[in-house]
Amino acid sequence: MKNKKNYIQTYSGVIFYPLEPDPDLILLPDIAHALSNQCRFGGHVRKFHSVAQHCVQVANLLKLDSPEIQLAGLLHDATEAYLVDLPKPIKNKMPIYVEAEERLLKSIADRFNISFDLFKEVKESDRSALAIESSHLMAPLHADFELTKSDIENVSGLSLGVCWTPEKAEKMYLEKFSEIWFKRLEHS
């Protein structure tokens, strides 16, 4: 049974229990809005760069893949709309958070009718986006940062482009979703 105190109110006004997610209450406008207002790298960047823009970039890196994989790329960080993101050193010490995040990601997969396993297939594009973003937005990386030299070499020549405002990131996220969704319908 849901504890009445363990909910958040989303942008659209929905009462949502992130630890006991109901796929029917996961709304794309809530995801787009929340992710557009969250900064990558815990805000430790030279310029604001939203999680929503990052997700659009991951989907764009997957443009040659199936619409389902592109959709998984766009939604791969959607849990952060409800749980926010924790830096890896903290997340790795909090198994209950990792469990909640996986449970929520499974609900997101159910909500948008995609295979949960597709989220694993976008990891390489996520790392590529990380390499692009870190090289453009962060101080020079320390030698023990999670990216390898080959990760950075794989994206040499790719540019981040302009960092979007939260309003533009939200709009672009919603547009990318529509674009992928209609491609998906055409292919089915």
C-alpha positions in Angstrom: 0.0 0.0 0.0 1.2 3.4 -0.9 2.3 5.7 2.0 0.4 9.0 1.4 3.6 10.9 2.3 5.9 9.2 -0.3 4.8 11.1 -3.4 5.8 14.0 -5.5 3.6 16.4 -7.4 4.6 16.6 -11.0 4.6 19.6 -13.3 1.2 18.6 -14.6 -0.2 18.3 -11.1 -0.1 14.5 -11.0 0.5 12.9 -7.6 3.2 10.4 -8.4 4.8 7.7 -6.2 8.4 7.4 -7.6 9.1 4.4 -5.4 5.9 2.6 -6.5 5.5 3.9 -10.1 2.3 3.5 -12.0 3.0 3.6 -15.8 -0.3 5.3 -16.4 0.8 8.3 -14.4 4.0 8.8 -16.3 3.4 11.7 -18.6 5.7 12.9 -21.4 5.1 16.6 -20.6 6.2 16.0 -17.0 9.4 14.2 -18.2 10.3 16.9 -20.8 9.7 19.8 -18.4 11.6 18.3 -15.4 14.6 17.2 -17.5 14.8 20.6 -19.3 15.2 22.2 -15.9 18.0 19.8 -14.6 21.6 20.5 -15.4 24.0 17.8 -16.4 27.0 16.9 -14.3 25.3 18.2 -11.1 25.7 21.7 -12.4 29.5 21.5 -12.5 29.7 22.9 -16.0 30.7 26.2 -17.6 27.3 26.7 -19.1 23.8 25.3 -18.3 23.2 22.1 -20.3 20.0 20.3 -19.5 19.4 16.6 -19.2 16.7 17.0 -21.8 19.2 18.4 -24.4 21.5 15.5 -23.5 18.7 13.0 -24.2 17.9 14.6 -27.5 21.6 14.4 -28.4 21.7 10.7 -27.5 18.6 10.1 -29.7 20.3 12.0 -32.5 23.4 9.9 -32.2 21.1 6.9 -32.8 19.5 8.3 -35.9 20.6 5.3 -38.1 19.1 2.8 -35.6 15.5 1.7 -35.3 12.8 4.1 -34.0 12.5 1.9 -30.9 16.2 2.3 -30.1 16.0 6.0 -30.7 13.1 6.2 -28.3 15.1 4.3 -25.7 17.9 6.9 -26.3 15.5 9.8 -25.7 14.0 8.2 -22.6 17.1 6.6 -21.1 17.4 9.3 -18.4 13.6 9.8 -17.9 13.8 8.4 -14.4 15.6 11.7 -13.4 12.3 13.5 -14.0 11.0 11.7 -10.9 14.1 10.7 -8.8 16.6 13.3 -10.0 20.1 12.2 -10.7 22.7 11.3 -8.2 26.4 11.5 -8.9 27.9 8.0 -9.5 30.0 7.9 -6.3 26.8 8.4 -4.3 24.6 6.3 -6.5 27.0 3.3 -6.3 26.7 3.4 -2.5 22.9 3.5 -2.5 21.5 0.2 -3.7 18.0 1.2 -2.8 18.2 4.2 -5.2 19.5 1.9 -7.9 16.6 -0.5 -7.4 14.1 2.3 -7.4 15.6 3.7 -10.6 15.4 0.3 -12.3 11.8 -0.2 -11.2 10.9 3.2 -12.5 12.8 2.7 -15.8 10.8 -0.6 -16.3 7.6 1.4 -15.7 8.7 4.0 -18.3 9.4 1.2 -20.8 5.9 -0.2 -20.1 4.3 3.3 -20.5 5.9 3.9 -23.9 5.7 0.3 -25.1 9.4 -0.3 -25.6 11.6 -3.3 -24.5 13.4 -2.6 -21.3 16.5 -4.3 -22.8 16.8 -1.5 -25.4 18.1 0.8 -22.7 21.3 -1.2 -22.6 21.7 -0.7 -26.3 22.0 3.0 -26.0 24.9 3.0 -23.5 27.6 3.6 -26.2 25.7 6.6 -27.5 25.2 7.9 -24.0 29.0 7.6 -23.4 29.6 9.4 -26.7 27.3 12.2 -25.6 29.1 12.3 -22.3 32.5 12.7 -24.1 31.2 15.5 -26.3 29.6 17.3 -23.3 32.5 17.0 -21.0 35.0 18.2 -23.6 32.9 21.3 -24.3 31.4 22.1 -20.9 33.8 21.0 -18.2 37.2 21.9 -16.9 39.9 19.6 -18.3 39.2 16.1 -17.2 41.3 14.4 -14.6 43.1 11.3 -15.7 40.9 9.0 -13.6 37.5 10.4 -15.0 35.3 7.6 -16.3 36.0 8.4 -20.0 38.8 6.7 -21.7 41.0 8.2 -24.4 39.3 6.1 -27.0 35.9 7.4 -25.8 37.1 10.9 -26.6 38.8 10.0 -29.8 35.5 8.3 -31.0 33.7 11.7 -30.9 36.5 13.9 -32.2 35.0 16.3 -34.7 31.5 16.1 -33.2 30.3 19.3 -31.6 27.9 20.0 -28.8 26.4 23.0 -30.6 24.6 25.7 -28.6 23.3 25.0 -25.1 19.6 25.4 -25.1 17.5 27.3 -22.6 15.2 25.1 -20.5 12.2 26.3 -22.6 13.9 25.3 -25.8 15.1 22.0 -24.4 11.6 21.1 -23.4 10.2 22.0 -26.8 13.0 20.1 -28.6 12.5 17.0 -26.4 8.8 16.9 -27.2 9.4 17.5 -30.9 12.0 14.7 -30.9 9.6 12.3 -29.2 6.9 13.1 -31.8 9.4 12.6 -34.7 10.5 9.2 -33.4 6.9 8.2 -32.4 5.6 8.8 -36.0 8.6 7.0 -37.5 7.8 4.1 -35.3 4.2 4.1 -36.4 5.3 4.1 -40.0 7.6 1.1 -39.4 5.0 -1.0 -37.7 
